[in-house]
Amino acid sequence: MAGMKKILFIASHRLNRSPSQRFRFEQYIPYFIQNSFGCKLSPLVTEADDKVMYAEEKYFQKFLVIIKSFFRRLRNLRLASSYDIIFIQREAYLIGTTLFERSFKRSGAKIVFDFDDAIWLMNVSDVNKRFSWIKRPSKTAEIIAMSDMVIAGNSYLAEYARTYNPNVQIIPTTVDTDKFLPLKNSPVKDKVCIGWTGSHTTIKHFALAIPFLKELKKKYGDRIYFKVIGDSTYSLPELGIQGIKWNQDTEVLDLQEIDIGLMPLPDDVWSKGKCGLKSLEYMSLCIPPVISPVGVNSEIVQDGVNGLLAKTNQEWVDKISQLIESPELRRKIGLKGRETVVEKYSVNSQKDVYLNLFNKLLSESKK
C-alpha cells in the first residue's frame, strides 16, 4: 500500500502471552494499522518453548530453546532493512549479548526501545536461577545508548535511561478501557471479595498480604473471601484460597468479581520500576485499589480519592476495613479510579502520543 510505513516488533513472547507486551504495545497495533503502519510481531519463544523455560530442570532442552531462538533472530536480520522502525521491547535475545540490537541498528531502520521494569537489575525466576550467569542486565544501558528513541513506562525508568540517551519519552502502561468495563448492574452481595491478580512470577508479592489478610479474616469472618488470579498452583487453605489460572477469554469477568483490589509491593529498587498495572486494571473496572506507596503507585493513586495507599500492616487492615464496611465508599473511590484511568492511563489517552512519536522520528530521519 502506498505510503505504508512498517514496524517490526521484537519481543520475547507470542501475541497475548505477556502482560508487559499486551499493555505496552500489542493493544495499539490495530490503531497503528489504521494509521498506515504495517505491523509485524516477531516473538522469540514459542508456546512449546514456554513449557520448557518455566519447568524445573530440563537444562538441555532450555539450551536448545536458546539455540533455536538465535536462528529466529537471524531470520529477522535478513529482513530488517525493509522496516522503517524496529521496536524492541526489553531485549532482542534471551542472554547477555547485544549482537542483535547492534545488527538491527546497522540495518538503517530506526530503533525504538521500550521497557517497563528496572531490567538493568538481575531478576531471574526461581526455576532459572542457575542460569543467571548467562544474563547480563547491564546490557540495558548499551541498548538504550544505541537506540534512536527510548520509551519508558514511568519517570523512574526514564531518569535511568536519560543517563545514556537524551531522546527518552514517557508513555505509561495503559489499559484498554473499551474492553475493561465495570459491571453495569453490580449484584447485591452478602460477602466482600478481596482480590489480587498477577502471575507465578509475582505471586511472591501476594505473600506480603498474608499477615493482614489473616487479621481481616479474624475480624470479619464469613463476611469476606479472597480471590487470587494468575497462579493456579497457589493454595492457602487457611484463608480458603485456591489460585485460578489467568484466562484471556474470562480476564475481565474474573476481575469483575473483586470488590477490593490489592497490590502489595516491597519497597526495593526493582519495585520502584514497576508501572502499576494491577492498580490500573482494578481502577478501570471501578474496583477501589489498596496498594503500596512504591514507585509510580504514588503518582497513580491519590490516597482516599481514587484509591488507598497502605504501608504498615495496621494501615492495610484499617484501610481495607473502611472499604469492607462502606459500599458507598467503594463506589465513590471506584468511580474516581475509572475516571483517572480513562483520562491518563488508557489506550485512547495515549494512542496518538505513540503515533506522533513514530511519525516525528521518521520525519526527522528524512531531513
Buried (B, 14 or more C-beta within 10 A) or exposed (E): EEEEBBBBBBBBBBEEBBBBBBBBBBBBBEBBEEBBBBBEBBBBBBEEBBEBBBEEEBEEBBEEBBEBBBEBBEEBBEEBEEBBBBBBBBBBBBBEBBEBBBBBBEBEBBBBBBBBBBBBEEBBEEBBEEBEEBBBBEBBBBBBBBBBBBBBBBEBBBEBBBEBBEBBBBBBBBBBBEEBBBEEEBEEEEEBBBBBBBEBBBBEBBEBBBEBBBBBBEEBEEEBBBBBBBBBEBEBEEBEBEBBEBEEEEBBEBBBBBBBBBBBBEEEEBBBBBBBBBBBBBBBBBBBBBBBBBBBBBEBBBEBEBBBBBEEEEBBBEBBBBBBEEBEBBEBBBBBBBEBBBEBBBBEBBBEBBBEBBBEBBEEEEE
